Amino acid sequence: MTSKTQTKKSIEVNETNVKVTTKSKLKEEEAPSQYPREERRRPTLKKLEAKVYQFPDADVPMILKEFLSKKVIDIPELKRPEEINKVGGLRYCKFHRVLGHLQVNALS
């Protein structure tokens, strides 16, 4: 009979705790934003159209022209160069440089 030597190997196990967080808990733990969600959103078209200004709509082209001459504002780049020959049309906005709405109705 042969004698068998038994060797025992020890395994070292390190135990660590794992924290599992659900989506709902993540939302609760989120750091508060500097700007609430309502403030970060752009106003809707309905809200912009409903806003009442201290001057009549008919004065908008004159006001924009004055701001442009005093370099208070800049005209944006031409968005649709193919429409350049239609600038004399009734629905051309000189401020936005696009067809689709009157300059009186320009919202920014």
DSSP file (Angstrom, degrees, kcal/mol; ACC not computed):
  #  RESIDUE AA STRUCTURE BP1 BP2  ACC     N-H-->O    O-->H-N    N-H-->O    O-->H-N    TCO  KAPPA ALPHA  PHI   PSI    X-CA   Y-CA   Z-CA
    1    1 A M              0   0    0      0, 0.0     2,-0.4     0, 0.0     0, 0.0   0.000 360.0 360.0 360.0 136.6    0.0    0.0    0.0
    2    2 A T        -     0   0    0      1,-0.0     2,-0.5     0, 0.0     0, 0.0  -0.773 360.0-126.7 -99.1 144.8    1.2    3.4   -0.8
    3    3 A S        -     0   0    0     -2,-0.4     2,-0.5     2,-0.0    -1,-0.0  -0.754  18.6-147.0 -93.5 133.1    0.6    6.2    1.4
    4    4 A K        -     0   0    0     -2,-0.5     2,-0.6     2,-0.0    -1,-0.0  -0.823   7.4-141.4 -99.5 132.3   -1.0    9.2    0.0
    5    5 A T        -     0   0    0     -2,-0.5     2,-0.6     2,-0.0    -2,-0.0  -0.801  12.8-148.0 -93.5 128.7   -0.1   12.5    1.3
    6    6 A Q        -     0   0    0     -2,-0.6     2,-0.5     2,-0.0    -2,-0.0  -0.833  11.8-167.5 -98.2 126.1   -2.9   14.9    1.5
    7    7 A T        -     0   0    0     -2,-0.6     2,-0.5     2,-0.0    -2,-0.0  -0.942   6.7-153.4-113.5 133.6   -2.2   18.5    1.0
    8    8 A K        -     0   0    0     -2,-0.5     2,-0.5     2,-0.0    -2,-0.0  -0.894   5.3-157.4-107.0 130.0   -4.7   21.1    1.9
    9    9 A K        -     0   0    0     -2,-0.5     2,-0.4     2,-0.0    -2,-0.0  -0.882   9.0-145.4-105.9 136.1   -4.7   24.3    0.1
   10   10 A S        -     0   0    0     -2,-0.5     2,-0.5     2,-0.0    -2,-0.0  -0.817   5.7-152.9-102.3 141.7   -6.2   27.3    1.7
   11   11 A I        -     0   0    0     -2,-0.4     2,-0.6     2,-0.0    -2,-0.0  -0.943  10.2-141.7-113.1 129.1   -8.0   30.0   -0.3
   12   12 A E        -     0   0    0     -2,-0.5     2,-0.5     2,-0.0    -2,-0.0  -0.796  18.2-168.0 -93.3 127.9   -8.1   33.5    1.0
   13   13 A V        -     0   0    0     -2,-0.6     2,-0.5     2,-0.0    -2,-0.0  -0.961   7.6-157.6-118.9 126.5  -11.4   35.2    0.4
   14   14 A N        -     0   0    0     -2,-0.5     2,-0.5     2,-0.0    -2,-0.0  -0.892  13.7-146.3-102.7 132.0  -12.0   38.9    0.9
   15   15 A E        +     0   0    0     -2,-0.5     2,-0.4     2,-0.0    -2,-0.0  -0.830  19.4 177.2-101.9 130.5  -15.5   40.0    1.4
   16   16 A T        -     0   0    0     -2,-0.5     2,-0.4     2,-0.0    -2,-0.0  -0.972  27.6-121.6-130.2 148.6  -16.8   43.3    0.2
   17   17 A N        -     0   0    0     -2,-0.4     2,-0.5     2,-0.0    -2,-0.0  -0.697  21.0-152.5 -87.9 138.5  -20.2   44.8    0.3
   18   18 A V        -     0   0    0     -2,-0.4     2,-0.6     2,-0.0    -2,-0.0  -0.947   5.1-148.5-112.8 128.8  -21.9   45.7   -2.9
   19   19 A K        -     0   0    0     -2,-0.5     2,-0.5     2,-0.0    -2,-0.0  -0.865   9.8-163.0-100.2 122.0  -24.4   48.5   -2.9
   20   20 A V        -     0   0    0     -2,-0.6     2,-0.5     0, 0.0    -2,-0.0  -0.908   6.5-166.4-106.0 124.9  -27.2   48.1   -5.5
   21   21 A T        -     0   0    0     -2,-0.5     2,-0.1     4,-0.0    -2,-0.0  -0.926   9.4-142.7-115.7 134.5  -29.2   51.3   -6.3
   22   22 A T     >  -     0   0    0     -2,-0.5     4,-2.1     1,-0.1     5,-0.1  -0.452  28.8-107.3 -87.6 166.2  -32.4   51.3   -8.2
   23   23 A K  H  > S+     0   0    0      1,-0.2     4,-2.1     2,-0.2     5,-0.2   0.890 119.2  52.8 -60.8 -40.8  -33.4   54.0  -10.6
   24   24 A S  H  > S+     0   0    0      1,-0.2     4,-1.4     2,-0.2    -1,-0.2   0.881 109.8  48.4 -65.4 -35.6  -36.0   55.5   -8.3
   25   25 A K  H  > S+     0   0    0      1,-0.2     4,-2.0     2,-0.2    -1,-0.2   0.867 107.5  56.0 -71.7 -34.8  -33.4   55.8   -5.5
   26   26 A L  H  X S+     0   0    0     -4,-2.1     4,-1.0     1,-0.2    -2,-0.2   0.912 105.6  51.3 -61.0 -42.1  -30.9   57.4   -7.9
   27   27 A K  H  < S+     0   0    0     -4,-2.1     3,-0.3     1,-0.2    -1,-0.2   0.877 110.2  49.4 -63.1 -37.4  -33.4   60.1   -8.7
   28   28 A E  H  < S+     0   0    0     -4,-1.4    -1,-0.2     1,-0.2    -2,-0.2   0.863 113.6  45.8 -68.9 -35.1  -33.9   60.8   -5.0
   29   29 A E  H  < S+     0   0    0     -4,-2.0    -1,-0.2    -5,-0.1    -2,-0.2   0.550  84.0 120.8 -88.0  -7.3  -30.2   61.0   -4.3
   30   30 A E  S  < S-     0   0    0     -4,-1.0     3,-0.1    -3,-0.3    -3,-0.0  -0.249  72.4-110.2 -57.5 140.1  -29.4   63.2   -7.3
   31   31 A A        -     0   0    0      1,-0.1    -1,-0.1     0, 0.0    -2,-0.1  -0.499  43.0 -98.0 -68.5 140.4  -27.8   66.5   -6.4
   32   32 A P        -     0   0    0      0, 0.0    -1,-0.1     0, 0.0     2,-0.1  -0.365  42.2-116.9 -62.9 137.2  -30.2   69.3   -7.0
   33   33 A S        -     0   0    0      1,-0.1     4,-0.0     2,-0.1    -3,-0.0  -0.354  11.8-124.5 -73.1 152.8  -29.5   71.0  -10.3
   34   34 A Q  S    S+     0   0    0      1,-0.2    -1,-0.1    -2,-0.1     0, 0.0   0.860 103.9  38.2 -64.5 -34.4  -28.4   74.6  -10.4
   35   35 A Y  S    S-     0   0    0      2,-0.0    -1,-0.2     3,-0.0    -2,-0.1  -0.974  90.6-125.8-119.4 124.0  -31.4   75.3  -12.7
   36   36 A P    >>  -     0   0    0      0, 0.0     4,-1.4     0, 0.0     3,-0.9  -0.266  31.6-107.5 -61.1 156.7  -34.7   73.6  -12.2
   37   37 A R  H 3> S+     0   0    0      1,-0.3     4,-1.2     2,-0.2     3,-0.1   0.835 117.9  58.8 -58.0 -35.0  -36.1   71.8  -15.2
   38   38 A E  H 34 S+     0   0    0      1,-0.2    -1,-0.3     2,-0.2     3,-0.1   0.870 107.1  47.0 -64.0 -35.3  -38.7   74.4  -15.8
   39   39 A E  H <4 S+     0   0    0     -3,-0.9    -1,-0.2     1,-0.2    -2,-0.2   0.778 107.1  56.9 -78.6 -25.8  -36.1   77.2  -16.1
   40   40 A R  H  < S+     0   0    0     -4,-1.4    -1,-0.2    -3,-0.1    -2,-0.2   0.754  90.1  88.4 -77.8 -23.6  -33.9   75.2  -18.5
   41   41 A R  S  < S-     0   0    0     -4,-1.2     3,-0.1    -3,-0.1     0, 0.0  -0.468  82.1-118.1 -77.7 145.2  -36.6   74.6  -21.1
   42   42 A R        -     0   0    0     -2,-0.2    -1,-0.1     1,-0.1    -2,-0.1  -0.549  40.1 -97.7 -76.3 146.8  -37.1   77.1  -23.8
   43   43 A P        -     0   0    0      0, 0.0    -1,-0.1     0, 0.0     2,-0.0  -0.315  42.3-109.4 -64.3 149.2  -40.6   78.8  -23.8
   44   44 A T     >  -     0   0    0      1,-0.1     4,-2.3    -3,-0.1     5,-0.2  -0.294  25.0-109.7 -74.6 163.4  -43.1   77.3  -26.1
   45   45 A L  H  > S+     0   0    0      1,-0.2     4,-2.8     2,-0.2     5,-0.2   0.883 119.6  55.5 -61.3 -38.7  -44.3   79.1  -29.2
   46   46 A K  H  > S+     0   0    0      1,-0.2     4,-1.8     2,-0.2    -1,-0.2   0.911 108.7  47.4 -61.2 -42.0  -47.7   79.6  -27.6
   47   47 A K  H  > S+     0   0    0      2,-0.2     4,-1.0     1,-0.2    -2,-0.2   0.905 112.8  48.8 -66.9 -40.4  -46.1   81.3  -24.6
   48   48 A L  H  < S+     0   0    0     -4,-2.3     3,-0.5     1,-0.2    -2,-0.2   0.913 113.3  46.7 -64.8 -41.7  -44.0   83.5  -26.8
   49   49 A E  H  < S+     0   0    0     -4,-2.8    -1,-0.2     1,-0.2    -2,-0.2   0.810 110.8  53.0 -69.7 -28.9  -46.9   84.5  -29.0
   50   50 A A  H  < S+     0   0    0     -4,-1.8    -1,-0.2    -5,-0.2    -2,-0.2   0.658  83.2 109.5 -80.8 -15.8  -49.1   85.2  -25.9
   51   51 A K     <  -     0   0    0     -4,-1.0     2,-0.5    -3,-0.5    -3,-0.0  -0.393  62.6-143.2 -65.5 134.2  -46.5   87.5  -24.4
   52   52 A V        -     0   0    0     -2,-0.1     2,-0.2     2,-0.0    -1,-0.1  -0.869  14.5-158.6-103.7 127.8  -47.6   91.2  -24.4
   53   53 A Y        -     0   0    0     -2,-0.5     4,-0.1     2,-0.3     0, 0.0  -0.596  27.4-117.1-102.5 165.8  -44.9   93.8  -25.0
   54   54 A Q  S    S+     0   0    0     -2,-0.2    -1,-0.1     2,-0.1    -2,-0.0   0.494  97.3  58.4 -80.1  -3.2  -44.9   97.5  -24.2
   55   55 A F  S    S-     0   0    0      1,-0.0    -2,-0.3     2,-0.0     5,-0.0  -0.910  93.3 -99.8-125.7 153.4  -44.8   98.5  -27.9
   56   56 A P    >   -     0   0    0      0, 0.0     3,-1.6     0, 0.0     4,-0.3  -0.339  30.0-117.5 -70.8 154.0  -47.1   97.7  -30.8
   57   57 A D  G >  S+     0   0    0      1,-0.3     3,-1.5     2,-0.2    -2,-0.0   0.804 111.8  67.2 -59.6 -30.5  -46.2   94.9  -33.2
   58   58 A A  G 3  S+     0   0    0      1,-0.3     4,-0.4     2,-0.1    -1,-0.3   0.731  94.4  58.5 -65.0 -21.3  -46.0   97.4  -36.0
   59   59 A D  G <> S+     0   0    0     -3,-1.6     4,-2.5     1,-0.2    -1,-0.3   0.561  80.2  90.8 -84.3  -8.4  -42.9   99.0  -34.4
   60   60 A V  H <> S+     0   0    0     -3,-1.5     4,-2.9    -4,-0.3     5,-0.2   0.917  84.3  49.4 -58.2 -49.1  -40.9   95.7  -34.5
   61   61 A P  H  > S+     0   0    0      0, 0.0     4,-2.3     0, 0.0    -1,-0.2   0.907 113.3  47.6 -58.2 -40.4  -39.3   96.3  -37.9
   62   62 A M  H  > S+     0   0    0     -4,-0.4     4,-2.2     2,-0.2    -2,-0.2   0.910 112.7  48.7 -65.7 -41.9  -38.2   99.9  -36.9
   63   63 A I  H  X S+     0   0    0     -4,-2.5     4,-2.5     2,-0.2    -1,-0.2   0.926 112.3  48.1 -64.0 -45.3  -36.8   98.6  -33.5
   64   64 A L  H  X S+     0   0    0     -4,-2.9     4,-2.4     1,-0.2    -1,-0.2   0.907 111.1  51.1 -62.2 -41.5  -34.9   95.8  -35.2
   65   65 A K  H  X S+     0   0    0     -4,-2.3     4,-2.2    -5,-0.2    -1,-0.2   0.903 111.1  48.4 -62.2 -41.5  -33.5   98.3  -37.8
   66   66 A E  H  X S+     0   0    0     -4,-2.2     4,-1.8     2,-0.2    -2,-0.2   0.913 111.3  49.5 -65.7 -43.2  -32.4  100.6  -35.1
   67   67 A F  H  <>S+     0   0    0     -4,-2.5     5,-2.6     1,-0.2     6,-0.9   0.887 111.4  50.1 -62.7 -39.0  -30.7   97.8  -33.1
   68   68 A L  H ><5S+     0   0    0     -4,-2.4     3,-1.1     1,-0.2    -2,-0.2   0.908 109.8  49.8 -66.0 -41.6  -28.9   96.6  -36.3
   69   69 A S  H 3<5S+     0   0    0     -4,-2.2    -1,-0.2     1,-0.3    -2,-0.2   0.836 113.6  45.8 -67.4 -31.7  -27.6  100.2  -37.0
   70   70 A K  T 3<5S-     0   0    0     -4,-1.8    -1,-0.3    -5,-0.2    -2,-0.2   0.371 111.9-121.7 -90.8   4.7  -26.3  100.6  -33.5
   71   71 A K  T < 5S+     0   0    0     -3,-1.1    -3,-0.2    -4,-0.2    -4,-0.1   0.795  72.9 131.9  59.3  31.8  -24.8   97.1  -33.6
   72   72 A V  S   <S+     0   0    0     -5,-2.6     2,-0.3    -6,-0.2    -4,-0.2   0.841  76.6  19.3 -75.8 -35.9  -26.8   95.9  -30.6
   73   73 A I  S    S-     0   0    0     -6,-0.9     2,-0.4    -9,-0.2    -2,-0.1  -0.888  73.8-138.6-129.8 161.4  -27.8   92.8  -32.5
   74   74 A D        -     0   0    0     -2,-0.3    -6,-0.1    -3,-0.1    -7,-0.0  -0.919  23.6-115.5-118.6 148.1  -26.4   90.9  -35.5
   75   75 A I        -     0   0    0     -2,-0.4    21,-0.1     1,-0.1     3,-0.1  -0.662  39.3-117.8 -77.3 134.0  -28.3   89.3  -38.3
   76   76 A P        -     0   0    0      0, 0.0     3,-0.1     0, 0.0    -1,-0.1  -0.207  39.7 -79.7 -67.5 164.7  -27.8   85.5  -38.2
   77   77 A E        -     0   0    0      1,-0.1     2,-0.4     2,-0.1     0, 0.0  -0.241  58.3 -87.8 -60.3 152.8  -26.2   83.7  -41.1
   78   78 A L        -     0   0    0      1,-0.2    -1,-0.1    -3,-0.1    19,-0.1  -0.515  41.4-168.7 -66.0 119.4  -28.4   82.9  -44.2
   79   79 A K  S    S+     0   0    0     18,-0.5    -1,-0.2    -2,-0.4    19,-0.1   0.844  77.2  29.5 -82.1 -35.5  -30.1   79.6  -43.4
   80   80 A R    >   +     0   0    0     17,-0.5     3,-1.9     1,-0.1    -1,-0.3  -0.782  61.2 179.1-129.6  87.2  -31.5   78.9  -46.9
   81   81 A P  G >  S+     0   0    0      0, 0.0     3,-1.6     0, 0.0     4,-0.2   0.756  78.7  69.3 -62.2 -23.3  -29.4   80.4  -49.7
   82   82 A E  G 3  S+     0   0    0      1,-0.3     3,-0.4     2,-0.1    -2,-0.0   0.700  95.3  56.5 -68.2 -16.4  -31.8   79.0  -52.3
   83   83 A E  G X  S+     0   0    0     -3,-1.9     3,-1.9     1,-0.2    -1,-0.3   0.319  73.3 105.0 -94.9   7.9  -34.5   81.4  -51.1
   84   84 A I  G X  S+     0   0    0     -3,-1.6     3,-0.9     1,-0.3    -1,-0.2   0.809  76.5  55.2 -61.2 -30.2  -32.3   84.5  -51.7
   85   85 A N  G 3  S+     0   0    0     -3,-0.4     3,-0.3     1,-0.2    -1,-0.3   0.532 101.3  60.1 -80.8  -3.9  -34.2   85.5  -54.8
   86   86 A K  G X   +     0   0    0     -3,-1.9     3,-2.0     1,-0.2    -1,-0.2   0.201  66.7 112.8-104.7  14.9  -37.5   85.5  -52.9
   87   87 A V  T <   +     0   0    0     -3,-0.9    -1,-0.2     1,-0.3     5,-0.1   0.697  69.2  62.8 -65.1 -18.8  -36.6   88.2  -50.4
   88   88 A G  T 3  S+     0   0    0     -3,-0.3    -1,-0.3     3,-0.1    -2,-0.1   0.459  82.4 114.9 -83.4   0.3  -39.1   90.6  -51.8
   89   89 A G  S X  S-     0   0    0     -3,-2.0     3,-0.8     1,-0.1    -3,-0.0  -0.127  78.5-113.5 -69.7 167.1  -42.0   88.3  -50.8
   90   90 A L  T 3  S+     0   0    0      1,-0.2    -1,-0.1    12,-0.1    -3,-0.0   0.786 111.3  51.2 -71.9 -28.5  -44.6   89.1  -48.3
   91   91 A R  T 3  S+     0   0    0     11,-0.1     9,-2.7     2,-0.1    10,-0.7  -0.150  79.8 122.6-106.1  39.8  -43.6   86.4  -45.8
   92   92 A Y  E <   -A   99   0A   0     -3,-0.8     2,-0.7     7,-0.2    11,-0.6  -0.876  49.1-151.9-103.4 129.3  -39.9   87.3  -45.6
   93   93 A C  E  >> -A   98   0A   0      5,-2.7     4,-1.9    -2,-0.5     5,-0.9  -0.891   3.0-164.4-101.0 113.8  -38.4   88.1  -42.2
   94   94 A K  T  45S+     0   0    0     -2,-0.7    -1,-0.2     1,-0.2     8,-0.0   0.810  88.3  53.1 -66.7 -30.5  -35.4   90.4  -42.7
   95   95 A F  T  45S+     0   0    0      1,-0.2    -1,-0.2    -3,-0.1    -2,-0.0   0.950 119.7  30.1 -71.8 -49.6  -34.2   89.7  -39.1
   96   96 A H  T  45S-     0   0    0      2,-0.2   -17,-0.3   -21,-0.1    -2,-0.2   0.638  99.6-135.8 -84.5 -14.4  -34.1   85.9  -39.4
   97   97 A R  T  <5 +     0   0    0     -4,-1.9   -17,-0.5     1,-0.2   -18,-0.5   0.871  65.5 107.6  60.5  41.6  -33.4   85.9  -43.1
   98   98 A V  E   < -A   93   0A   0     -5,-0.9    -5,-2.7     3,-0.1     3,-0.4  -0.959  69.3-116.2-140.1 158.7  -35.9   83.2  -43.9
   99   99 A L  E    S+A   92   0A   0     -2,-0.3    -7,-0.2    -7,-0.2     3,-0.1  -0.656  80.4  74.6 -86.5 151.9  -39.3   82.9  -45.6
  100  100 A G  S    S+     0   0    0     -9,-2.7     2,-0.3    -2,-0.3    -8,-0.2   0.046  91.0  34.9 136.4 -29.4  -42.2   81.8  -43.4
  101  101 A H  S    S-     0   0    0    -10,-0.7    -3,-0.1    -3,-0.4    -1,-0.1  -0.989  78.9-103.0-149.6 158.7  -43.2   84.7  -41.2
  102  102 A L    >   -     0   0    0     -2,-0.3     3,-0.7     1,-0.1    -9,-0.2  -0.409  31.3-117.4 -77.2 156.8  -43.4   88.4  -41.3
  103  103 A Q  G >  S+     0   0    0    -11,-0.6     3,-1.5     1,-0.2    -1,-0.1   0.828 116.3  61.7 -63.2 -30.8  -40.8   90.5  -39.6
  104  104 A V  G 3  S+     0   0    0      1,-0.3    -1,-0.2   -44,-0.1   -44,-0.1   0.838 105.5  47.6 -62.1 -32.6  -43.6   91.9  -37.4
  105  105 A N  G <  S+     0   0    0     -3,-0.7     2,-0.3     2,-0.1    -1,-0.3   0.214  80.7 135.8 -94.8  14.9  -44.1   88.3  -36.1
  106  106 A A    <   -     0   0    0     -3,-1.5     2,-0.4    -5,-0.1    -3,-0.1  -0.477  34.2-168.6 -69.3 125.8  -40.4   87.6  -35.4
  107  107 A L              0   0    0     -2,-0.3    -2,-0.1     1,-0.1   -58,-0.1  -0.955 360.0 360.0-116.2 133.9  -39.9   85.9  -32.1
  108  108 A S              0   0    0     -2,-0.4    -1,-0.1   -60,-0.1    -2,-0.0   0.311 360.0 360.0-139.8 360.0  -36.5   85.5  -30.5
